[in-house]
Amino acid sequence: MQATMSGVEEDKYRSYLHGEGELNTTWRWGGPPNYDDVNKLFEEERTKVWPPGSLEEQVQNLIKTWEMEVFHKASLHDFKSLDVNKYTLSLNGRKDLNMMDIKKLGGGYNPQLQTSLPEEHRIYDPEKETAESSHRAFLTAFPRGFALEVVKVYAGPPEIVCKFRHWGYSEGPFKGHAPTGELVEFYGIAIIQVDENMRIGGVEFFYERGELLGGLVKGAAIDDTSAQEAASSCPILRNTG
């Protein structure tokens, strides 16, 4: 990795994380996230190694950068991978959500885990989670991070269509269930609208949320309050990607 002028190393896969351009960025958890652990997991277990500069690599890095910004940047003024004035997100054919809609949902994983299930059947209820509680829940469940790779690009810009894989290991409690140590993964399709500068104007995701949540509640019922509180208070964990 190359060091920036400020002496902070760049992330291999994410733009707009370090460097002079981010000196005034308002970070949601007080500072830029550290992706060292999840990058290690990604490099050890990815199924595809794309050639440098290839469309597949560009799309993969764009999604990783988008994910970093929407989870960790607190101000819309600091978003650079997407056009905040045009940006919309849709899950499984639901209506498009703009930035105000996403804010009302609480941010975090909530927009990506919308559900029509009755409240009593919701393992994870996006209507009851905040950006912080959402981040804490999945950070605790996946202490080594939640890796992402693009496994296929079907169409290039301005409308990118790709298949992705998201995975991690159940090594921490989740919503009152003990970790199992098992691999938790799911595959999905993303349709991404980009402009001439590869800024995202809209994204549609299609995947089965149960593939993720089901893998996190296989363990025995426990009281995971102490682990959740530790993740909330520890500055290192709070800044982990």
TIRO-958965 format. One record per residue: chain; residue in three letters; x, y, z of N, C-alpha, C in turn. Coordinates in pm, whole numbers. Atoms other than C-alpha are relative to their C-alpha. Layout:
<recs>
A; ALA; X; Y; Z; X; Y; Z; X; Y; Z;
...
</recs>
This chain:
<recs>
A; MET; 83; -118; 0; 0; 0; 0; 88; 125; 0;
A; GLN; -74; -124; 6; 112; 352; -69; -39; 91; 116;
A; ALA; 28; -93; -108; 145; 602; 215; -39; 136; -57;
A; THR; 40; -134; 42; -30; 937; 180; 96; 102; 59;
A; MET; -86; -106; -52; 133; 1272; 254; -11; 13; 151;
A; SER; 19; -10; -144; -15; 1257; 603; 59; -119; 74;
A; GLY; -62; 115; -62; 163; 927; 666; -95; -115; 24;
A; VAL; 98; 106; -18; -157; 719; 665; -5; -84; -126;
A; GLU; 3; 88; 116; -159; 417; 439; -137; -2; -65;
A; GLU; 126; 11; 74; -423; 401; 168; -54; -142; 12;
A; ASP; 62; 132; 10; -669; 114; 160; 9; -45; -145;
A; LYS; -17; 52; 136; -609; -110; -143; -127; 7; -82;
A; TYR; 126; 24; 71; -975; -140; -229; -102; 111; 12;
A; ARG; 97; -105; -26; -1146; 178; -111; 60; 137; -22;
A; SER; -40; -139; 19; -1113; 535; -230; -70; 87; 105;
A; TYR; 65; -101; -86; -1199; 845; -26; -5; -43; 146;
A; LEU; -8; 45; -139; -1092; 686; 303; 110; 74; 75;
A; HIS; -112; -72; -60; -755; 850; 373; 50; 108; -96;
A; GLY; -62; -99; 86; -549; 1136; 238; -48; 141; 23;
A; GLU; 29; -143; -16; -569; 1511; 203; -147; 31; -22;
A; GLY; 140; -27; 32; -919; 1496; 57; -96; -35; 112;
A; GLU; 88; 41; -109; -1056; 1346; 378; 36; 64; 134;
A; LEU; -42; -63; -125; -894; 1575; 634; -116; 62; 76;
A; ASN; 115; -63; -65; -1227; 1746; 704; -125; -88; 2;
A; THR; 113; 92; 0; -1447; 1440; 675; -55; -20; 141;
A; THR; 65; 29; -127; -1698; 1391; 955; -33; -149; 5;
A; TRP; 17; 145; -9; -1675; 1026; 1055; -103; -34; 107;
A; ARG; 110; 35; -89; -1976; 863; 1220; 48; -50; 136;
A; TRP; -48; 58; -125; -1767; 682; 1482; 124; 71; 51;
A; GLY; -109; -81; -53; -1510; 955; 1541; 130; -5; -78;
A; GLY; -121; 11; 80; -1247; 849; 1287; -22; -98; -113;
A; PRO; 16; 92; 113; -1193; 652; 965; 7; -145; 45;
A; PRO; -2; 141; -36; -1261; 278; 983; 129; -68; -43;
A; ASN; -117; 81; 33; -983; 21; 974; -47; -131; -61;
A; TYR; 45; 118; 73; -1034; -253; 716; 106; -109; -8;
A; ASP; -109; 97; 10; -715; -453; 781; -49; -144; 15;
A; ASP; 45; 137; -26; -893; -760; 922; -88; -51; -113;
A; VAL; 91; 47; 105; -1167; -776; 660; 73; -11; -134;
A; ASN; -80; 15; 123; -913; -717; 380; 77; -131; 2;
A; LYS; -72; 128; -13; -716; -1014; 512; -94; -117; -29;
A; LEU; 99; 103; 25; -1030; -1228; 515; -34; -7; -149;
A; PHE; 31; -8; 143; -1114; -1112; 162; 111; -63; -84;
A; GLU; -111; 50; 80; -768; -1192; 25; 22; -150; 20;
A; GLU; -21; 143; -27; -753; -1534; 190; -111; -88; -58;
A; GLU; 113; 87; 34; -1099; -1654; 86; -80; 44; -122;
A; ARG; 72; -37; 122; -1207; -1471; -229; 13; -112; -102;
A; THR; 0; 105; 102; -1293; -1697; -520; 48; 53; -135;
A; LYS; -46; -63; 124; -1187; -1449; -792; 110; 101; 32;
A; VAL; -103; -104; -8; -870; -1244; -835; 0; 72; -134;
A; TRP; 17; -72; 126; -943; -981; -1097; 126; 74; -40;
A; PRO; -119; -73; 47; -668; -828; -1314; -10; 148; 37;
A; PRO; 0; -142; -31; -567; -476; -1208; -54; 82; -117;
A; GLY; 56; -86; 103; -767; -217; -1397; -117; -59; -76;
A; SER; 111; 63; 70; -1027; -466; -1518; -132; 60; 47;
A; LEU; 132; -49; -38; -1396; -375; -1514; -45; -65; 129;
A; GLU; 41; 71; -121; -1454; -641; -1249; 65; 61; 124;
A; GLU; -68; -61; -113; -1193; -487; -1021; -58; 138; 29;
A; GLN; 56; -134; -19; -1333; -137; -1076; -136; -7; 69;
A; VAL; 132; 13; -59; -1687; -250; -991; 11; -46; 145;
A; GLN; -20; 50; -135; -1569; -442; -685; 46; 111; 94;
A; ASN; -51; -109; -83; -1376; -143; -552; -103; 110; 18;
A; LEU; 106; -100; -10; -1667; 90; -627; -100; -40; 108;
A; ILE; 96; 46; -101; -1903; -123; -417; 60; 9; 139;
A; LYS; -65; -9; -131; -1651; -143; -132; 8; 146; 47;
A; THR; -8; -142; -36; -1605; 235; -142; -137; 54; 38;
A; TRP; 138; -41; -31; -1982; 294; -153; -39; -49; 139;
A; GLU; 37; 58; -129; -2030; 60; 144; 69; 75; 114;
A; MET; -74; -73; -102; -1760; 239; 342; -62; 137; 25;
A; GLU; 53; -136; -17; -1908; 584; 277; -138; 1; 66;
A; VAL; 136; -5; -54; -2272; 502; 352; -5; -48; 145;
A; PHE; 0; 47; -138; -2182; 324; 676; 79; 91; 93;
A; HIS; -92; -68; -90; -1910; 551; 809; 7; 152; -13;
A; LYS; -4; -146; 13; -1948; 907; 676; -132; 59; 48;
A; ALA; 120; -56; -63; -2189; 1119; 877; -64; 111; -78;
A; SER; 51; -114; 76; -2228; 1411; 636; -11; -32; -148;
A; LEU; 18; 23; 143; -2370; 1390; 285; 102; 77; -83;
A; HIS; -98; -82; 72; -2120; 1659; 184; 131; -75; -22;
A; ASP; -126; 74; 9; -1840; 1404; 232; -8; -122; -92;
A; PHE; 17; 114; 89; -1985; 1140; -3; 57; 32; -138;
A; LYS; -62; -23; 130; -1780; 1108; -321; -24; -112; -101;
A; SER; 23; 112; 91; -1866; 767; -465; -141; 0; -57;
A; LEU; 137; -5; 48; -2230; 860; -520; -47; 145; -11;
A; ASP; 62; -132; 19; -2439; 1157; -633; -117; 10; 97;
A; VAL; 101; -3; -106; -2639; 1241; -320; -130; 64; -45;
A; ASN; 122; -66; 48; -2885; 1455; -517; -87; -93; -84;
A; LYS; 74; 93; 85; -2985; 1165; -742; -15; -138; 63;
A; TYR; -14; 135; -50; -2905; 862; -532; -130; -60; 52;
A; THR; 111; 79; -53; -3173; 600; -469; 49; -143; 22;
A; LEU; -30; 140; -29; -3161; 249; -327; -130; -78; 1;
A; SER; 118; 87; 2; -3405; -34; -388; 43; -141; 37;
A; LEU; -28; 137; -43; -3417; -379; -229; -109; -94; -49;
A; ASN; 91; 105; 45; -3577; -678; -400; -126; 54; -67;
A; GLY; 111; -54; 75; -3797; -467; -624; -90; 96; 76;
A; ARG; 78; -97; -76; -3931; -243; -347; 15; 139; -60;
A; LYS; -7; -136; 51; -3984; 127; -407; 138; 60; 26;
A; ASP; -129; -67; -17; -3678; 347; -450; -1; 85; 127;
A; LEU; -19; -84; -117; -3549; 513; -134; 103; 107; -32;
A; ASN; -99; -106; 15; -3380; 853; -154; 72; 20; 133;
A; MET; -80; -21; -120; -3141; 992; 105; -86; 30; 123;
A; MET; 88; -31; -113; -3422; 1128; 323; -72; -126; 48;
A; ASP; 66; 125; -38; -3601; 792; 316; 96; -90; 78;
A; ILE; -100; 83; -66; -3281; 613; 414; 28; 52; 141;
A; LYS; -22; -59; -133; -3227; 855; 702; -114; -35; 94;
A; LYS; 116; 34; -83; -3580; 787; 828; 6; -146; 46;
A; LEU; -14; 141; -37; -3501; 414; 828; 110; -24; 103;
A; GLY; -102; 11; -102; -3206; 481; 1056; 140; -29; -51;
A; GLY; -133; 26; 54; -2919; 403; 820; 51; -138; 39;
A; GLY; -58; 130; -34; -2677; 120; 894; -46; -107; -98;
A; TYR; 48; 112; 82; -2800; -216; 768; -150; 6; -26;
A; ASN; 145; -2; 8; -3164; -112; 794; -55; 6; -143;
A; PRO; 53; -2; 137; -3219; -18; 426; 24; -132; -74;
A; GLN; -33; 125; 68; -3053; -343; 318; -73; -122; 58;
A; LEU; 67; 113; -65; -3261; -558; 555; -148; 28; 23;
A; GLN; 144; -24; -8; -3613; -431; 497; -75; -133; -14;
A; THR; 76; 125; 1; -3880; -694; 545; -149; 26; 12;
A; SER; 145; -5; -15; -4252; -755; 518; -49; -100; 104;
A; LEU; 38; 97; -101; -4247; -1021; 790; -74; 67; 115;
A; PRO; 63; -53; -121; -4481; -968; 1086; 105; 24; 108;
A; GLU; -99; -40; -100; -4299; -808; 1377; 49; -116; 85;
A; GLU; -38; 109; -90; -4302; -1123; 1591; 91; -102; -66;
A; HIS; -85; 96; 71; -4114; -1316; 1323; 132; 61; -49;
A; ARG; -120; -68; 48; -3835; -1066; 1266; 121; -30; 88;
A; ILE; -125; 23; -71; -3490; -1187; 1368; 71; 134; 22;
A; TYR; -56; -135; -5; -3360; -840; 1291; -111; 93; -47;
A; ASP; 111; -90; 32; -3619; -561; 1296; 55; 138; -34;
A; PRO; -56; -130; 39; -3502; -257; 1093; -79; 118; 54;
A; GLU; 81; -109; -53; -3786; -53; 1240; 38; 35; 143;
A; LYS; -39; -24; -139; -3631; -81; 1587; 149; 28; 16;
A; GLU; -145; -18; -7; -3263; -37; 1500; 41; 140; -44;
A; THR; -63; -125; 43; -3053; 278; 1475; 126; -34; -78;
A; ALA; -126; 25; 70; -2738; 321; 1268; 103; -59; 95;
A; GLU; -100; 48; -95; -2531; 265; 1582; -31; -142; 47;
A; SER; 33; 135; -48; -2721; -40; 1712; 17; -103; -111;
A; SER; -18; 89; 115; -2715; -192; 1363; 147; -32; -20;
A; HIS; -144; 19; 17; -2341; -139; 1327; 55; -89; 111;
A; ARG; -50; 76; -114; -2280; -278; 1675; -38; -148; -9;
A; ALA; 47; 139; 6; -2489; -591; 1616; 83; -83; -96;
A; PHE; -72; 79; 100; -2307; -700; 1301; 151; 2; 25;
A; LEU; -141; -5; -37; -1965; -585; 1422; 30; -104; 106;
A; THR; -17; 100; -105; -2009; -806; 1728; -8; -141; -58;
A; ALA; 18; 132; 58; -2129; -1100; 1519; 115; -41; -90;
A; PHE; -109; 27; 95; -1849; -1068; 1261; 125; 80; 43;
A; PRO; -114; -78; -47; -1539; -951; 1456; 113; 14; -101;
A; ARG; -102; -13; 105; -1314; -1018; 1155; -54; 72; -123;
A; GLY; 57; -75; 110; -1547; -825; 929; -90; -86; -89;
A; PHE; 98; 59; 90; -1799; -900; 657; 49; 29; -142;
A; ALA; -71; -21; 125; -1609; -946; 331; -96; -3; -120;
A; LEU; 79; -5; 123; -1744; -875; -17; 90; -16; -120;
A; GLU; -70; 11; 128; -1632; -980; -363; -102; 0; -113;
A; VAL; 80; 10; 122; -1772; -940; -713; 43; -126; -72;
A; VAL; -34; 127; 65; -1789; -1280; -881; -32; -1; -149;
A; LYS; 33; -7; 142; -1934; -1177; -1217; -55; 139; -32;
A; VAL; 58; -124; 51; -2001; -858; -1413; -67; -33; -133;
A; TYR; 77; 35; 119; -2275; -904; -1672; -9; 116; -99;
A; ALA; 10; -118; 87; -2290; -548; -1808; 76; 115; 64;
A; GLY; -80; -111; -49; -2073; -240; -1780; -78; 130; 2;
A; PRO; 65; -130; -13; -2147; 130; -1728; -60; 46; -133;
A; PRO; 50; -70; -118; -2363; 328; -1734; -94; -80; 90;
A; GLU; 81; 87; -86; -2582; 43; -1601; 78; -128; 23;
A; ILE; -83; 115; -36; -2362; -208; -1425; -90; -107; 63;
A; VAL; 72; 113; -59; -2509; -550; -1351; 104; -102; 45;
A; CYS; -102; 92; -51; -2306; -780; -1129; -57; -93; 105;
A; LYS; 31; 96; -106; -2323; -1080; -899; 109; 14; 107;
A; PHE; -97; -17; -108; -2160; -1048; -558; -19; -108; 106;
A; ARG; 1; 93; -114; -2075; -1266; -261; 39; 77; 124;
A; HIS; -27; -67; -128; -2085; -1140; 100; 17; -110; 104;
A; TRP; -21; 109; -95; -1938; -1357; 378; 79; 45; 122;
A; GLY; -74; -20; -124; -1803; -1369; 730; -16; -125; 84;
A; TYR; 8; 115; -90; -1773; -1604; 1027; -72; 40; 128;
A; SER; 77; -22; -122; -2017; -1626; 1317; 89; -26; 120;
A; GLU; -96; 14; -109; -1760; -1561; 1589; -34; 90; 118;
A; GLY; 50; -81; -110; -1963; -1332; 1815; -150; -14; 7;
A; PRO; 145; 17; -17; -2318; -1330; 1953; -78; 94; -90;
A; PHE; 89; -83; 82; -2608; -1195; 1749; -143; -16; 49;
A; LYS; 140; -4; -40; -2949; -1099; 1883; -38; -116; 93;
A; GLY; 32; 101; -100; -2936; -1335; 2178; 36; -143; -38;
A; HIS; -42; 134; 42; -2775; -1628; 1996; 153; -10; 5;
A; ALA; -144; 23; -12; -2430; -1773; 2062; 62; -20; -138;
A; PRO; -67; 24; 127; -2174; -1780; 1782; 25; -148; -23;
A; THR; -26; 140; 35; -2117; -2107; 1598; 138; -20; -60;
A; GLY; -128; 11; 68; -1786; -2028; 1428; -13; -34; -146;
A; GLU; 23; 43; 138; -1945; -2126; 1098; 3; 115; -100;
A; LEU; 8; -95; 110; -1923; -1952; 763; -145; 42; -20;
A; VAL; 130; -55; 33; -2218; -1724; 694; 18; 79; -129;
A; GLU; -18; -70; 126; -2255; -1610; 335; -130; 4; -79;
A; PHE; 111; -2; 94; -2503; -1508; 70; 49; 63; -130;
A; TYR; -27; -56; 132; -2499; -1418; -300; -115; 91; -40;
A; GLY; 104; -89; 46; -2689; -1139; -467; 36; 63; -133;
A; ILE; -17; -75; 124; -2733; -929; -778; -14; 149; 29;
A; ALA; 9; -146; -12; -2670; -554; -796; -9; 62; -139;
A; ILE; 12; -81; 121; -2780; -315; -1069; 34; 143; 40;
A; ILE; -53; -128; -45; -2585; 7; -1037; 3; 99; -115;
A; GLN; -3; -107; 98; -2644; 327; -1231; 114; 96; 34;
A; VAL; -113; -91; -25; -2329; 540; -1269; 5; 107; -108;
A; ASP; -19; -106; 98; -2243; 867; -1441; 137; -13; -66;
A; GLU; -126; 8; 73; -1942; 947; -1657; 123; -2; 92;
A; ASN; -109; 2; -98; -1730; 984; -1341; -8; -121; 93;
A; MET; 20; 122; -78; -1841; 643; -1207; -56; 30; 139;
A; ARG; 73; -26; -124; -2046; 808; -933; -135; -70; -8;
A; ILE; 124; 77; -4; -2345; 601; -827; -120; 94; 12;
A; GLY; 123; -78; -7; -2684; 754; -899; -116; -83; 50;
A; GLY; 105; 89; -48; -2890; 451; -803; 50; -142; 6;
A; VAL; -39; 141; -12; -2853; 92; -692; -122; -83; 38;
A; GLU; 103; 97; -31; -3092; -203; -688; 68; -128; 45;
A; PHE; -54; 126; -51; -3010; -508; -477; -108; -106; -2;
A; PHE; 89; 115; -4; -3165; -852; -510; 73; -112; 73;
A; TYR; -58; 112; -75; -3086; -1117; -246; -99; -44; 107;
A; GLU; 83; 57; -106; -3242; -1335; 23; 62; 35; 135;
A; ARG; -55; -44; -130; -3187; -1165; 361; 9; -114; 99;
A; GLY; -1; 113; -90; -3263; -1494; 535; 127; -82; -6;
A; GLU; -127; 72; 11; -2938; -1644; 404; 103; 57; 97;
A; LEU; -88; -65; -96; -2755; -1391; 620; -49; -22; 143;
A; LEU; 51; 2; -137; -2978; -1376; 926; -15; -143; 54;
A; GLY; 16; 138; -43; -3049; -1749; 935; 130; -60; 50;
A; GLY; -129; 52; -41; -2679; -1822; 962; 50; 55; 131;
A; LEU; -44; -65; -124; -2645; -1591; 1262; -79; -41; 122;
A; VAL; 83; 37; -115; -2915; -1746; 1480; -6; -152; 18;
A; LYS; -5; 146; -18; -2814; -2113; 1467; 45; -38; 141;
A; GLY; -55; 31; -131; -2640; -2094; 1805; -105; 3; 110;
A; ALA; 90; 5; -115; -2797; -2148; 2147; -37; 140; 48;
A; ALA; 44; -128; -56; -2992; -1870; 2314; 88; 40; 117;
A; ILE; -84; -51; -108; -2775; -1654; 2540; -36; 146; 27;
A; ASP; 10; -143; -26; -2761; -1309; 2698; 126; 64; -55;
A; ASP; -118; -58; 65; -2530; -1113; 2467; 16; 148; 31;
A; THR; -4; -143; -32; -2576; -774; 2635; 141; 49; 27;
A; SER; -135; -45; -36; -2220; -758; 2773; 89; 14; -122;
A; ALA; -81; -6; 121; -2062; -832; 2435; -39; 120; -86;
A; GLN; 47; -115; 78; -2278; -569; 2264; 50; 129; 62;
A; GLU; -45; -120; -67; -2186; -311; 2527; 150; 20; -19;
A; ALA; -145; -10; 21; -1815; -390; 2487; 30; 54; -138;
A; ALA; -20; -47; 136; -1837; -336; 2113; -36; 147; -13;
A; SER; 44; -139; 7; -2017; -7; 2171; 100; 95; 62;
A; SER; -87; -89; -74; -1763; 132; 2416; 145; -1; -46;
A; CYS; -141; 11; 40; -1434; 11; 2266; 27; 84; -124;
A; PRO; -25; -85; 116; -1291; 278; 2033; 58; -75; -119;
A; ILE; -57; 78; 110; -1100; 19; 1828; -111; -74; -74;
A; LEU; 109; 74; 64; -1407; -193; 1767; -95; 94; -71;
A; ARG; 93; -94; 61; -1622; 113; 1694; 51; 48; -135;
A; ASN; -56; -51; 125; -1384; 213; 1415; 36; -111; -99;
A; THR; -30; 110; 89; -1355; -131; 1260; -96; -3; -117;
A; GLY; 87; 4; 116; -1487; -168; 907; -84; -126; -5;
</recs>
